[in-house]
Amino acid sequence: MNILQSYIAGRWVGARAARPLASAINGRVVAHTHEETIDFGESLAHARGTALPALLRTHFQDRARALKALAAYLLEHKERLYAVSAHSGATRADSWIDVEGGIGTLFAYASIGGKDLPSSNVLHEGPPMRLGADNHFIGSHVLVPRRGVAVHINAFNFPIWGMLEKFAPSFLAGMPCLVKPATATSYVAEACVRLIVESGLVPDGALQLVIGGTGDLLDRLQEPDVVTFTGSADTALTLKAHTNLLRRSIPFNAEADSLNCAILAPDVTPEDPEFELFIKEVAREMTAKAGQKCTAIRRTLVPRHLTDAVAGALKARLAKVVVGDPAVDGVRMGALASKAQQADVAQRVAQLAERCEVLLGERDGFAPRGEGVADGAFFAPTLLLAREPATSDAHHVEAFGPVTTLMPYDDFDEALHLATLGRGSLVGTLCTKTPALAARAVPTFAAWHGRMLVLDREAALESTGHGSPLPRLKHGGPGRAGGGEELGGLRAVKHYLQRCAVQGSPTMLSAVTGEYQRGGAVTESEVHPFRRHFEDVEVGMSLLTHRRTVGEADIVAFGGLSGDYFYMHFDEVAARESAFGQRIAHGYFVLSAAAGLFVSPAPGPVLANYGLENLRFVTPVAIGDTIQARLTAKRKIDRPPRDGQPLQGVIGWDVAVTNQRGELCASYEILTLVAKRASD
């Protein structure tokens, strides 16, 4: 007998069988939940007392490297996860979204952390702001680990991806996690957590697993904690209204199932490639994961005169979809996750059918393939038609399965209005070949949707599709969709960090942020900073260069070299009549001349200059002006070892170019790859 276990306070808990969990394919028992009650006081104490200090002994870069190693480990053992996932009714393609989609999210956040976060636990969220006239008093914002625990309550449809897409940013932010998967598919989540524990890559207590109910967990949470939830809007409301969460102002992020729509724009005809793209997209969203996706297309809005054409094309495409046991050759759609889910979808379809026509459903020769499938949780692809869409129940009743409702519209404004009747959605698609229609639609869409896909023949060459949330873009939506946000690159990491405004002198803020702030104390380097290895450069280490007077010959030579003969540089009369009253040097000449002032030309630890950020030309440089540059180490980011490359890190250098009057002429940051000292 397979008894699922919770992973609490560094040990697996559960020896007595409780609720049986059946295979979605044939109804046979796959596993049992455990009967033992979890001591959430112990669990939270372990997270706060053991895991949190361990995480805070590392920094963003360390945790990014751990995520990358964990992703590689899970990828190596992915077949164990595919084998378990099959019991949930998922085809191999469905499981790929869950298994490798989840692993890919770990890789994505490892990359985000490695490229965008510092080698510390303080993230400076600039830019700094002057609060005094002479720059002695400035302010900025920093983000730091909240020093709490993240509770992640997940849905049944993506037990691996749903868990990892929350775990990755919270772990990167330095927060221990308690993960509570939906019970119906908790055996898949448990298999993944077992692999994570086996990897040894996550500190003890940084990830705990709760099988079964949450008991008094929410009552025990404190102000630094965070709760996230994915599931139904009704459950989200219940959890969000929990007295302890309200009393302590504990952040609550909900991503709720929504009635997403796709609009076929009125400019598309059946002869256009966009028409076929639209049919494919709707059919795919109906059948992938058997329609059990919070992003699935539930409302399909089409021009009224194309209703029959769209209905016929969808029916023809869906009729080719083979449903059954994914182990059977040729099967392309599996089962719903459970018999309970099957009954719920059937009830909601019946409710919708009271005021809709059923164009395709179980009556149309539905016969799942495979042994024992009669006891499975299969459901026929179902296409409904609401001829009076403005009053349709499909705007507020969701059948969470392979179901969509066709909604005809008479003009584009009506289509946009119908899209809003879902009262907030995760994602919407507009299929059009006319940019002006997209520009007209998106402002209306964006107010009610968390994400928008504008689909045309060009985007289709690389589009990941309507229903695919991506790690670097937000996932979530307003209103019924929960009002929260997940994913979104650094946005998601910041959700688990605490923002604080800091005021003080530039010197003090330099120390706090770990980044040099213009006007703060510097350390004049006796050795040129570019002659120092990565370990030997300290933030604030600085070089004040020699001076250079700009002559007319410089402007003429740079114009000939660059081909830039803009009148401000060469036309004495026009320049005198301009706001500057005289000819001025090219901004990019000033940039190049500054590089000549501070670059150390001989071979050394600086391997490459690979970027320039925040460039501003502030005061123009005229013929006869004398410029000088100050180069200061602004920030450092360590880089992990890479095969075939020298050990290195990234240093960002603040550059301030001034004239003979001390006025700032150019301001920017350059990024360099700097070698580390050779190991002994």
Protein Blocks (a to p, Z undefined) as FASTA:
>chain_A
ZZddddeehiaedjbdcddcddfklopafbdcdfbdcdfklmmmmmmmmmmmmmmmpcfk
lmmmmmmmmmmmmmmmmmmmmmmmmmnopafklmmmmmmmmmmmmmmmmmmmmmmpccbf
bdcddddddfbfnopaccddddddehiacdddddfklmmlmmmmmmmmmmmnopacdddd
dfklmmmmmmmmmmmmmnopacghkaccdehjekjmmmmpcfkbccddeddfklmmmmmm
pmklmmnopacdddddddddddddfkbcfkbmklmmmmmmmmmmmmggnhpafkbcfbdc
ddfklmmmmmmmmmmmmmmpccddfkbghiabdcdfbfklmmmmmmmmmmmmmmcccfbd
fknopacedehklmmccdcddddddfblmlgcklmpccdbddddddddfbfklmmmmmmm
nopafbdcdddfbfklmmmmmmmmmmmcfbdcdddfklmmmpgbjklccfkbccddehjn
nopaeehijmmmmmmpccddddddfklmmmmnopacehiacdddfbafklpcfklpcghi
acddddddddfklmmmmmmmnopacfklmmmmlmmmmmnopacddfklmmmmmmmmmpcf
bgcfblbdcbdehiacfbdcdehiacddddddfbdcdddddehiacddddddddddddfk
opafbdcdddddddddddZZ
